[in-house]
């Protein structure tokens, strides 16, 4: 879970840092830096002219099956995390992470897929969905194409895996 939380925090920080005007104030001077457009990366990441693209976001919600003992719950959580890594390794899952409270919405997935139906097929592979411990709400979402790089960046920051 800590890895997924770190990945979510990294994403939010990365997005806000890169979406600012990057202005620095020194006394009364303002220095503005402009990033150079990279057409190769834009095409590789599927970016439109605004540097954005469509994703499908899944909200993971508490499901009706809450009758698992601690051993069953731990095994299901391990299988859930293994499935997350499998989807990420396939390139379809761009981001995943839990929310820090204990509300009814437990976490999110962001998929790099064209349709909600394709995202639904992926979420149906999740053991926690199959067991009824989680439910999914799927919505199309428009966000920075830079998210396509998050998993690659994250691997350079990770000391250990949460599923070891």
VOGU-3710 file (C-alpha; in Angstrom, 3 decimals, decimal comma):
1> xxxxxxxxxx> 0,000/0,000/0,000  2,857/2,365/0,808  4,181/2,023/-2,756  0,792/2,900/-4,222  0,438/5,856/-1,891  3,913/7,062/-2,868  2,995/6,659/-6,524  -0,148/8,763/-6,057  1,763/11,472/-4,186  4,458/11,444/-6,877
11> xxxxxxxxxx> 1,822/11,856/-9,581  0,107/14,780/-7,900  3,426/16,508/-7,161  4,714/15,894/-10,678  1,510/17,182/-12,260  1,352/20,361/-10,190  5,061/21,083/-10,566  4,894/20,722/-14,339  1,629/22,621/-14,718  2,866/25,766/-12,968
21> xxxxxxxxxx> 4,449/28,730/-14,757  7,696/27,949/-12,934  8,203/31,581/-11,910  10,868/32,471/-9,394  11,035/35,818/-7,696  14,383/37,384/-6,852  13,870/40,756/-5,167  11,738/42,612/-7,700  12,757/40,515/-10,725  10,680/37,660/-12,087
31> xxxxxxxxxx> 12,420/34,925/-14,030  10,239/32,688/-16,156  11,533/29,492/-17,699  9,789/27,880/-20,651  10,048/24,197/-21,401  10,735/23,258/-24,995  8,020/21,242/-26,762  9,118/17,679/-27,562  7,089/16,399/-30,512  8,565/12,909/-30,236
41> xxxxxxxxxx> 7,490/12,484/-26,606  4,118/14,076/-27,334  3,459/11,504/-30,043  4,870/8,636/-27,963  2,592/9,503/-25,022  -0,469/10,162/-27,202  -0,658/13,837/-26,235  -2,938/16,287/-27,965  -1,813/19,856/-28,684  -2,377/20,755/-25,004
51> xxxxxxxxxx> -0,156/17,911/-23,768  -3,241/16,063/-22,529  -4,999/12,790/-23,352  -8,047/10,739/-22,415  -7,770/8,020/-19,783  -10,334/5,933/-17,937  -10,345/6,395/-14,167  -11,693/3,745/-11,839  -12,892/4,572/-8,360  -12,464/1,519/-6,134
61> xxxxxxxxxx> -15,318/1,436/-3,637  -16,084/-0,779/-0,657  -17,943/-3,855/-1,807  -20,663/-5,862/-0,098  -18,390/-8,793/0,910  -16,927/-7,792/4,275  -17,004/-11,249/5,891  -13,366/-12,246/5,432  -11,150/-13,314/8,302  -7,664/-11,799/8,624
71> xxxxxxxxxx> -5,961/-14,646/6,725  -8,432/-14,471/3,831  -8,218/-10,679/3,805  -4,380/-10,714/3,666  -4,389/-13,285/0,850  -6,953/-11,270/-1,110  -4,949/-8,053/-0,633  -1,780/-9,781/-1,880  -3,618/-11,084/-4,963  -5,115/-7,606/-5,537
81> xxxxxxxxxx> -1,637/-6,009/-5,447  -0,170/-8,684/-7,729  -2,942/-7,948/-10,226  -2,165/-4,221/-10,020  1,477/-4,900/-10,904  0,426/-7,205/-13,749  -1,798/-4,476/-15,240  0,947/-1,861/-14,765  3,531/-4,113/-16,427  1,177/-4,523/-19,403
91> xxxxxxxxxx> 1,183/-0,724/-19,827  -2,583/-0,445/-19,364  -2,574/0,707/-15,729  -0,871/4,080/-15,449  -1,556/4,867/-11,819  -3,050/3,181/-8,783  -3,288/4,118/-5,164  -5,405/4,035/-2,039  -7,046/6,972/-0,328  -5,760/7,637/3,167
101> xxxxxxxxxx> -9,106/7,795/4,954  -11,508/4,946/5,611  -14,307/6,326/3,451  -16,387/4,297/1,001  -14,069/5,166/-1,907  -10,948/3,121/-1,191  -8,645/4,064/-4,107  -8,218/4,768/-7,803  -6,866/3,269/-10,984  -6,049/5,317/-14,073
111> xxxxxxxxxx> -6,043/3,244/-17,253  -4,511/4,060/-20,624  -7,356/2,551/-22,626  -9,729/3,838/-25,292  -13,038/2,771/-23,799  -14,806/2,190/-20,518  -15,540/-1,348/-21,708  -11,808/-2,077/-22,028  -11,231/-0,701/-18,507  -14,135/-2,816/-17,217
121> xxxxxxxxxx> -12,526/-5,951/-18,666  -9,297/-5,077/-16,837  -11,023/-4,359/-13,515  -12,859/-7,668/-13,747  -9,461/-9,425/-13,484  -8,998/-7,983/-9,981  -9,427/-10,678/-7,302  -10,923/-8,122/-4,879  -13,577/-7,242/-7,482  -14,277/-10,932/-8,113
131> xxxxxxxxxx> -14,618/-11,533/-4,352  -17,003/-8,596/-3,922  -14,673/-6,768/-1,521  -14,382/-3,891/-3,978  -16,692/-2,376/-6,575  -15,612/-0,174/-9,490  -17,022/3,033/-10,881  -15,459/3,865/-14,253  -15,297/7,348/-15,787  -13,488/8,900/-18,727
141> xxxxxxxxxx> -10,911/11,449/-17,573  -8,784/14,051/-19,377  -5,329/14,557/-17,880  -1,696/15,214/-18,627  -0,083/12,800/-21,074  2,992/13,013/-18,813  1,283/10,432/-16,596  2,484/7,878/-19,119  5,951/8,266/-17,570  4,941/7,812/-13,919
151> xxxxxxxxxx> 5,601/4,061/-13,656  9,050/4,437/-15,224  9,952/7,248/-12,837  8,541/5,376/-9,857  10,789/2,364/-10,504  13,812/4,634/-10,017  12,550/5,699/-6,581  11,422/2,353/-5,161  13,796/0,621/-2,692  11,544/-2,396/-2,151
161> xxxx> 8,319/-3,818/-3,480  5,159/-3,913/-1,395  4,334/-7,452/-2,547  7,607/-9,130/-1,549
//
